């Protein structure tokens, strides 16, 4: 299996947004969207339930970086709206608890019950896919992600999960194409641009990664985030140059200063 030099889940969680740093409400939104508490570090990193420190390889792909909470949708005759049996939500919640506790067999059973109650329950399709991915059952995970994409063609979240899974197995061209679809649906959503940047840097396409970061961040933050990704990939010289660029654009950028001074 393909082995990457960085863990996509851990690294993307540490990409920062100056707006989130400045506005507590937005920070809380990002933390809740990542399903977990904030990871404190010199980077002001915002985290999922990702471990502190960077794991080797992408085999530990955990939870992509957005909420699975239901979104309010305006009337749209082209959107698939599926009534959900309340029991599907309950099964999915129990499955998530079991998964978080490392009880994968029990979690799988609960996801199956949820999908039996509602075959297109989005949180269960994506959660079950993630669980299968974590167990190395990539083909089965792909089946769940594709089911979600088919059921929710106008929702970017299934595409995001599918793209991350493809990238974790070294299928960068497919991953980029899939994330581009998510971005077309929600071009101003930073989570998809950040995830795209992680994939592109791992594929050696730094300039393209920077363009995506600039689409949702100020230039200083975009330089910092790209520097962070390069640092985690092992390209220290290039990372320091980008931290310097960030400081030049914003001399008060404390996170960039931490990396340069250390």
Helices and strands as residue ranges (DSSP letters): H 8-13, H 18-22, H 24-33, H 86-100, H 104-117, H 122-134, H 138-151, H 156-168, H 172-185, H 190-202, H 206-216, H 219-233, H 236-249, H 254-261
